[in-house]
Amino acid sequence: MKLLLVTALKAYKRSISKIMEQSGINAFSITETSGFKGEDSSNLLDSWFASGDEFYDSIFLFSFTEEAKAEAAMHFIMDHNANVHPKFPIRAFIMPVEKASH
């Protein structure tokens, strides 16, 4: 089992929902969030959001899913970013789930 984490501008919500459908991921959660990045730093999250005092309406998605489905979603997200050339690309991460209560 994997944990798929995705963050993007709220405007990409339909695209991300389509990617989940294409990947066979039928169960996921989306929450709205505000992206903000203040001062420059050498943090791993650099370039996550724009620099300055700007806020961006964003979404955060997560799904516990099979590895193959998470990899498929990552493939579709990378294709989206390569073909759409967004100023703010969809960001995705696949993380291992070591234990589960079910």
LINWO-V341477 format. One record per pair of residues at least 12 apart in sequence whose ideal C-beta (glycine too) atoms are under 10 Angstrom apart, sorted by the first residue. I is the first residue (numbers start at 1). J is the second residue. Records with the same first field share a line. If there is no record, write none. Layout:
I: J ; J
//
This chain:
1: 64 ; 65 ; 66 ; 67 ; 70 ; 96 ; 97 ; 98 ; 99 ; 100
2: 63 ; 64 ; 65 ; 66 ; 67 ; 68 ; 69 ; 70 ; 71 ; 73 ; 74 ; 93 ; 94 ; 95 ; 96 ; 97
3: 62 ; 63 ; 64 ; 65 ; 70 ; 93 ; 94 ; 95 ; 96 ; 97
4: 20 ; 23 ; 25 ; 28 ; 61 ; 62 ; 63 ; 64 ; 65 ; 66 ; 67 ; 69 ; 70 ; 71 ; 73 ; 74 ; 77 ; 92 ; 93 ; 94 ; 95
5: 60 ; 61 ; 62 ; 63 ; 70 ; 91 ; 92 ; 93 ; 94 ; 95
6: 19 ; 20 ; 28 ; 30 ; 59 ; 60 ; 61 ; 62 ; 63 ; 73 ; 74 ; 77 ; 90 ; 91 ; 92 ; 93
7: 33 ; 35 ; 48 ; 49 ; 58 ; 59 ; 60 ; 61 ; 62 ; 88 ; 90 ; 91 ; 92 ; 93
8: 35 ; 56 ; 58 ; 59 ; 60 ; 61 ; 77 ; 80 ; 81 ; 86 ; 88 ; 89 ; 90 ; 91 ; 92
9: 35 ; 49 ; 56 ; 57 ; 58 ; 59 ; 86 ; 87 ; 88 ; 89 ; 90
10: 30 ; 32 ; 33 ; 34 ; 35 ; 56 ; 57 ; 58 ; 59
11: 56 ; 57 ; 58 ; 59 ; 86 ; 88
12: 58 ; 59 ; 77 ; 80 ; 84 ; 86 ; 88 ; 89 ; 90
13: 30 ; 32 ; 57 ; 58 ; 59 ; 61
15: 76 ; 77 ; 80 ; 84 ; 86 ; 90
16: 28 ; 30 ; 59 ; 61 ; 73 ; 76 ; 77 ; 80 ; 90 ; 92
17: 30 ; 61
18: 76 ; 80
19: 61 ; 72 ; 73 ; 74 ; 75 ; 76 ; 77 ; 79 ; 80 ; 90 ; 92
20: 61 ; 63 ; 65 ; 69 ; 72 ; 73 ; 76
21: 76
22: 72 ; 73 ; 75 ; 76
23: 63 ; 65 ; 66 ; 68 ; 69 ; 70 ; 71 ; 72 ; 73 ; 74 ; 75 ; 76 ; 77
24: 65 ; 66 ; 68 ; 69 ; 72 ; 73
25: 61 ; 63 ; 64 ; 65 ; 66 ; 69 ; 70 ; 72 ; 73
26: 63 ; 65 ; 69
27: 63 ; 64 ; 65
28: 61 ; 62 ; 63 ; 64 ; 65 ; 73
29: 60 ; 61 ; 62 ; 63 ; 64
30: 59 ; 60 ; 61 ; 62 ; 63
31: 58 ; 59 ; 60 ; 61 ; 62
32: 57 ; 58 ; 59 ; 60
33: 56 ; 57 ; 58 ; 59 ; 60
34: 49 ; 55 ; 56 ; 57 ; 58
35: 48 ; 49 ; 50 ; 54 ; 55 ; 56 ; 57 ; 58 ; 59 ; 60 ; 88
36: 48 ; 49 ; 50 ; 51 ; 52 ; 53 ; 54 ; 55 ; 56 ; 58
37: 49 ; 50 ; 51 ; 52 ; 53 ; 54 ; 55 ; 56
38: 51 ; 52 ; 53 ; 54
39: 51 ; 52
45: 91
47: 88 ; 89 ; 91
48: 88 ; 91
49: 88 ; 91
50: 87 ; 88
56: 88
58: 88 ; 91
59: 90
60: 91
61: 73 ; 90 ; 92
62: 93 ; 95
64: 97 ; 100 ; 102
65: 94 ; 97
67: 94 ; 96 ; 97
70: 92 ; 93 ; 94 ; 95
71: 94
73: 92 ; 94
74: 92 ; 93 ; 94
76: 90 ; 92
77: 89 ; 90 ; 91 ; 92
78: 90 ; 92
80: 92
//
